[in-house]
Amino acid sequence: MNISRSSVDVSAVALLDVIRSIAFVGDLAMGQPIDHSPKVAWMAGQLARAAAADEAACTEATTVALLRWSGCTANAPEFAQLFGDDVAGRNALLAIQSSSGGFQSHSSTSGIGSAFLSLSRIHCEVSGDIARELGLDEATQFALGHLFESHNGSGAPAGLRGDQVPASVYMASLAGDLDIFHRLYGLEQACQLIGQRAEVLYPSALASLLIDNAASWLAELEGDPTLSGPCSLETAFCGRTTSLEILAHVIDLKLPWMTGHSRRVAQLALNAAIELGLDSARQQKVYRAALIHGIGRAAVPNMIWNTPGKLAESAWERVRLVPYWTARAARQIGSLAGEAEVASYAYERPDGSGYYREARAGTIPIEGRILAAALALAALCVARPWREAWEEGAAASLLMAEAAAGRYDAEVVRALLKVPRASRSKPVAAPSSSLLTARERDVLRWISLGASNKQAAQKLSISPSTVRTHIESVFRKLECTTRAAATLKATQLGLL
């Protein structure tokens, strides 16, 4: 069967399913239960309705609550530098019982306060950009760009206060605090803590409204596992679609050396599926599964991923759960459930040596075997903290040897390697090459991979001041202020 590589529509996905997927990634990265954001979103919507907000405001509060952790993969490297374990560090911050909250409670220490201001700026800028890429309205974009503002003006990133802060930010914060504190300390103490934060983090009137309804809303959530209700986004977003690539980029932001990884794997997998003669529906499933195969990666701290030597057994066990968490995502993301199931086979091997199922040849679907081989080839050809990149010919030889030993499907590997090299790395979307100069793209490529100005200068044989000038130009052209936001925009535009 000869199917054109351009004949498969691979990008249009239900908007709400992508939002739910991003929320799932955020909950993993924050060390929260995987139903945390859906619960918080439902309660934020209920709070908006109780406050006599109109339907647009109710939708905004629900959406902001679902996406409030969307920027947490973007500042994971900085969080890891500050805490070591970025996942546990975030989880600990959310559990702090101070009246000023996790971020503001550090403001008394100038060094840490400055670090948290930087972290919040990265998070908020990327969250706002994600909302724009998803086609959400300007009010939602603004709210997601000011997630850590406080009622008394002590928040971040802009120090807004009172009515300057969108009501949806207050509602998402209140609902989030209720879910976390109720889970950790019980209802009575949760309400006390929220009361202490009134007029500091959020308005007293909204806090009182939440406290008055807390018991009934929590009981309703307990009795309604589907988390459906009058503030559901199903109606508001019905028929709306977005590009699945944005989810891949959010996933890859967690580790700078993963920039563009999921999209490379997706292109390789799609090419192999076409070479093997799979029909268009299965080609699409392979491509989409490759884009989201890293969902579960958010649950593993960066300090583990960046380990240069052999992993400790406890760390290895966390890595083995990555595809398990990806499989769990299938239960929450609607139309992408089939793709998430395929994605969970990314690390399985025909000889049973893979994970997490330790599945064998007869139980691994062809889409899963394609994904596993494409993932291996893409990873080998790019440097990792524990090794240099393999030359493409050497990577191909190793993959064939592994297939001969039974660790990959030999027919799949042959199809993968049969595709011309130029086609293997061809981007799905044509880059906006006129936006940045060639040198600006070179500088952006290195900083997106985590290089400092000095390191980028050494790689490009230019001065650090020249690198800084190029970065300022890139930021201006991409309309951003942080490296993470520049990386997200550049990958979405096909510049990286």
SULDARA-V700342 format. One record per residue. N is the residue number from 1. PSI is psi in degrees with one decimal (* if undefined). BURIAL is # if it has 24 or more other C-alpha atoms within 12 Angstrom, else .. Layout:
n: {N	N}
psi: {PSI	PSI}
burial: {BURIAL	BURIAL}
This chain:
n: {1	2	3	4	5	6	7	8	9	10	11	12	13	14	15	16	17	18	19	20	21	22	23	24	25	26	27	28	29	30	31	32	33	34	35	36	37	38	39	40	41	42	43	44	45	46	47	48	49	50	51	52	53	54	55	56	57	58	59	60	61	62	63	64	65	66	67	68	69	70	71	72	73	74	75	76	77	78	79	80	81	82	83	84	85	86	87	88	89	90	91	92	93	94	95	96	97	98	99	100	101	102	103	104	105	106	107	108	109	110	111	112	113	114	115	116	117	118	119	120	121	122	123	124	125	126	127	128	129	130	131	132	133	134	135	136	137	138	139	140	141	142	143	144	145	146	147	148	149	150	151	152	153	154	155	156	157	158	159	160	161	162	163	164	165	166	167	168	169	170	171	172	173	174	175	176	177	178	179	180	181	182	183	184	185	186	187	188	189	190	191	192	193	194	195	196	197	198	199	200	201	202	203	204	205	206	207	208	209	210	211	212	213	214	215	216	217	218	219	220	221	222	223	224	225	226	227	228	229	230	231	232	233	234	235	236	237	238	239	240	241	242	243	244	245	246	247	248	249	250	251	252	253	254	255	256	257	258	259	260	261	262	263	264	265	266	267	268	269	270	271	272	273	274	275	276	277	278	279	280	281	282	283	284	285	286	287	288	289	290	291	292	293	294	295	296	297	298	299	300	301	302	303	304	305	306	307	308	309	310	311	312	313	314	315	316	317	318	319	320	321	322	323	324	325	326	327	328	329	330	331	332	333	334	335	336	337	338	339	340	341	342	343	344	345	346	347	348	349	350	351	352	353	354	355	356	357	358	359	360	361	362	363	364	365	366	367	368	369	370	371	372	373	374	375	376	377	378	379	380	381	382	383	384	385	386	387	388	389	390	391	392	393	394	395	396	397	398	399	400	401	402	403	404	405	406	407	408	409	410	411	412	413	414	415	416	417	418	419	420	421	422	423	424	425	426	427	428	429	430	431	432	433	434	435	436	437	438	439	440	441	442	443	444	445	446	447	448	449	450	451	452	453	454	455	456	457	458	459	460	461	462	463	464	465	466	467	468	469	470	471	472	473	474	475	476	477	478	479	480	481	482	483	484	485	486	487	488	489	490	491	492	493	494	495	496}
psi: {127.1	104.9	129.6	140.9	-14.1	2.8	-5.9	121.2	107.1	-4.3	-31.4	113.3	148.1	128.0	-45.1	-33.3	-36.5	-41.2	-44.9	-38.3	-42.7	-38.7	-39.6	-46.5	-43.3	-42.1	-40.0	-44.7	-27.4	0.1	26.2	159.4	150.2	-4.9	9.3	-57.1	-41.5	-40.2	-45.2	-40.9	-41.4	-44.9	-34.9	-40.4	-41.1	-40.5	-40.3	-42.9	-40.1	-27.3	10.2	30.3	154.0	176.1	-35.9	-42.0	-36.2	-44.2	-42.0	-46.1	-42.2	-44.3	-44.8	-40.9	-37.4	-35.7	9.2	-19.9	15.1	-24.0	4.9	-22.2	-25.5	-35.3	16.9	-41.1	-42.1	-38.2	-39.4	-37.7	-35.4	-40.2	-18.5	-72.5	103.3	-33.8	-49.8	-34.6	-44.0	-43.6	-41.4	-39.2	-41.5	-23.0	-5.4	136.0	10.8	158.2	-15.1	0.3	171.8	-44.6	-52.1	-20.3	-13.1	3.1	-17.7	-19.1	110.0	-42.0	-48.2	-39.0	-40.7	-39.6	-41.6	-32.1	-43.0	-43.5	-42.5	-35.8	-44.5	-50.5	-50.1	-40.6	-43.8	-39.9	-44.8	-39.7	-38.9	-44.1	-40.1	-43.3	-31.4	-7.3	22.0	159.9	165.3	-33.5	-41.7	-41.0	-46.3	-44.4	-44.6	-21.3	-0.3	43.1	-26.4	22.3	154.6	154.7	-33.8	5.4	5.1	2.6	-164.4	158.2	-8.9	-1.0	31.0	158.1	160.8	-128.6	-8.3	-26.4	129.5	139.6	-32.1	-31.1	-45.9	-43.9	-42.4	-40.2	-44.8	-47.8	-38.6	-44.5	-41.0	-45.9	-45.7	-48.8	-37.0	-43.0	-38.6	-37.2	-4.3	164.7	-45.2	-47.5	-33.8	-46.4	-36.4	-44.6	-41.7	-40.2	-37.6	-28.9	-9.3	141.6	-4.2	-62.4	-35.1	162.2	146.0	-38.6	-44.3	-39.0	-43.3	-38.6	-40.4	-46.8	-40.2	-31.7	-2.7	-49.6	-45.0	-38.6	-41.6	-38.6	-38.6	-39.7	-40.1	-35.7	-4.3	80.9	-17.7	-11.7	27.3	158.7	-175.2	-16.1	19.5	147.8	-1.1	-44.3	-43.9	-35.6	11.3	129.3	-6.8	138.3	166.8	174.6	133.7	-20.1	-30.9	-36.3	-42.0	-41.8	-38.0	-43.7	-46.9	-19.6	-23.1	-35.2	116.2	-35.3	0.6	3.4	123.0	1.7	-50.6	-35.8	-35.6	-44.6	-41.6	-41.7	-42.4	-45.6	-42.0	-45.0	-42.6	-39.7	-40.1	-43.7	-33.7	-6.7	21.4	147.8	169.6	-34.8	-39.8	-31.7	-45.9	-42.6	-41.8	-46.1	-47.6	-39.3	-38.6	-38.3	-33.1	10.5	-20.0	11.6	-48.3	-12.4	-26.3	-22.1	-11.5	128.3	149.2	-30.7	-27.9	-47.2	-31.6	5.1	123.0	-25.8	-157.6	138.5	144.5	157.2	-39.6	-38.7	-40.8	-36.0	-34.9	-38.4	-40.0	-22.0	-5.5	-52.9	-24.3	-46.2	-34.3	-42.1	-38.7	-31.1	-28.2	-24.0	-11.5	-8.5	32.8	-114.6	-13.3	8.1	-42.6	-41.3	-39.0	-36.8	-45.7	-43.4	-29.3	-8.4	8.9	-28.1	12.2	153.4	141.9	-25.4	5.5	5.8	1.1	-166.5	156.5	-15.7	-23.3	40.4	158.4	174.6	-48.6	-14.0	-0.9	118.6	156.1	-36.8	-37.9	-37.1	-37.2	-46.2	-42.9	-43.8	-42.0	-40.7	-43.1	-44.5	-44.7	-40.4	-40.7	-34.2	3.7	142.0	147.6	161.5	-23.3	-1.6	163.2	165.7	145.7	143.4	144.7	-40.0	-41.2	-38.4	-41.4	-41.7	-41.8	-41.4	-40.0	-40.3	-40.6	-38.2	-41.5	-29.7	-1.8	8.2	-11.6	158.2	117.8	-39.7	-39.7	-45.0	-41.4	-41.7	-39.9	-42.5	-14.9	-25.5	132.3	143.7	-39.2	-35.7	-26.8	-34.1	5.8	126.3	149.6	-40.0	139.1	132.9	150.2	72.5	-24.1	-12.2	-43.8	150.1	166.3	-41.2	-38.2	-38.0	-36.4	-46.9	-45.2	-39.2	-43.7	-41.9	-28.3	-24.4	6.3	5.0	143.3	171.4	-42.9	-43.3	-42.7	-39.7	-42.2	-41.6	-35.4	0.3	44.4	173.4	154.4	-33.9	-34.2	-39.2	-45.4	-40.2	-42.9	-38.9	-43.5	-39.3	-41.6	-46.8	-42.2	-44.3	-35.2	-2.2	56.5	170.8	-3.3	156.3	-36.5	-43.3	-38.5	-40.6	-44.8	-47.9	-41.0	-40.4	-38.3	-32.3	-5.9	21.4	-15.2	*}
burial: {.	.	.	.	#	.	.	#	.	#	#	.	#	#	#	#	#	#	#	#	#	#	#	#	#	#	#	#	#	#	#	#	#	#	#	#	#	#	#	#	#	#	#	#	#	#	#	#	#	#	#	.	.	.	.	#	#	#	#	#	#	#	#	#	#	#	#	#	#	#	#	#	#	#	#	#	#	#	#	#	.	#	.	.	#	#	#	#	#	#	#	.	#	#	#	#	#	#	#	#	#	#	#	#	#	.	.	.	.	.	.	.	.	.	#	#	#	#	#	#	#	#	#	#	#	#	#	#	#	#	#	#	#	#	.	#	.	.	#	#	#	#	#	#	#	#	#	#	#	#	#	#	#	#	#	#	#	#	.	#	#	#	.	.	#	#	#	#	#	#	#	#	#	#	#	#	#	#	#	#	#	#	.	.	.	.	#	.	.	#	#	#	#	#	#	#	#	#	#	#	#	#	#	.	.	#	#	#	#	#	#	.	#	#	.	.	#	#	.	.	#	.	.	.	.	.	#	.	#	.	#	#	#	.	.	.	#	.	.	.	.	#	#	#	#	#	#	#	#	#	#	#	#	#	#	#	#	#	#	#	#	#	#	#	#	#	#	#	#	#	#	#	#	#	#	#	.	#	.	#	.	#	#	#	#	#	#	#	#	#	#	#	#	#	#	#	#	#	#	#	#	#	#	#	#	#	.	.	.	.	.	.	.	.	.	.	.	#	#	#	#	#	#	#	#	#	#	#	#	#	#	#	#	.	#	#	#	#	#	#	#	#	#	#	#	#	#	#	#	#	#	.	.	#	#	#	#	#	#	#	#	.	.	#	#	#	#	#	#	#	#	#	#	#	#	#	#	#	#	#	#	#	.	#	.	.	.	.	.	.	.	.	.	.	#	#	.	#	#	#	.	#	#	.	.	#	#	#	#	#	.	#	#	#	#	#	#	.	#	.	.	.	.	#	#	#	#	#	.	.	.	.	.	.	.	#	.	.	#	#	#	#	#	#	#	#	#	#	#	#	#	.	#	.	.	#	#	.	.	#	.	.	.	.	.	.	#	#	.	#	#	#	#	#	#	.	.	#	.	#	#	#	#	#	#	#	#	#	#	#	#	#	#	#	#	#}
